Amino acid sequence: MDDTSFPVAGVVIAVVSSFINGSTFVLQKKGILRARKSGYNVITGGTYLADCVWWCGTLAMIVGQIGNFLAYNVAPAVVVTPLGALGVLFGAILASWLLQEDLNLIGKLGCALCCCGSVVLIIHSPKSENVTSRAELEERLMAPVFLVYISLVVLLLIILIGWLSPVHGKSNIMVYVGICSLLGSFTVPSSKGLGLAAQEAFGGTPTSDSGALYLFLGLLGILVVSILIQFTFINKALESFSSNMFEAIYYVTFTSCVILASAVLFREWTALGIVDCLGILCGFITVSVGVALLRISQEAKLAWSQTKAKED
């Protein structure tokens, strides 16, 4: 297979994975609602774990993540990541059918702005430099700028998980979104690095050594832990917020964190031109307005529900 076929394969895998990923939050939310309707208490017992629909959503998430892993290793992230917008739109359609979670006009506009702004961000983001050896990857991972960035991400995660999540998690969607999105700083670079480390660790070449195996196992451990933490807080978010709103905001923030982590790891900021800087600024403003509209839509819906409850 020649090099020109790789992007095509990556795009096909990414599109299929996007539709699968778009169904995960909806199916998991449906399972949680079915458990509540059956008399289970998700706060004290977490018994949605016994619901088959919830497990379908979980299996779809696993398959979708495997698809993302394959796509990131056969095509550039700048091509694969924007296709996630298809999953957001598909999830919104599926949620309106299975969950009756119809966004109002403001919510629909916010969702559209989030998707469009994210695509603009990715189009104008700097392209990843090719890392072709384990030594080069290790050198990038140990760069002072990247270590400082990762330290800040870990500090923010500690604050969000240890302090803000127990107090504000169920009232502010951005707490759970922030946790899951910041973990993208680990998942995507780990996915890219695993493919490179595996080639040297299991390629059977004379240059294979224990260092490549240790790097592979380290990246695999980081990937598994970050995915498990994301999985936990995604379900916490779905217990308290609508699936289509969470998915739209999560896609925006996750994409932004991935772009930032890649720029720091691969030192991509040096390749930015004026046009790209303006494009990134416009994309950021667009997604910010989109997130603000989704928040306004959520608060309006909550206020309407409270007013209706008082009247009843």
ABEGO torsion letter per residue (X at the ends): XBAAAAAAAAAAAAAAAAAAAAAAAAAAAAAAAAAAAAGBBAAAAGAAAABAAAAAAAAAAAAAAAAAAAAAAABBAAAAAAAAAAAAAAAAAAAAAAAGBBBBAAAAAAAAAAAAAAAAAAAABBBBBBBABAAAAAAAAABAAAAAAAAAAAAAAAAAAAAAAAAAAAABAAAAAAAAAAAAAAAAAAAAAAAAAAAAAAAGBAABBAAAAAAAAAAAAAAAAAAAAAAAAAAAAAAABBAAAAAAAAAAAAAAAAAAAAAAAAGAAAABBAAAAAAAAAAAAAAAAAAAAAAAAAAAAAAAAAAAAAAX
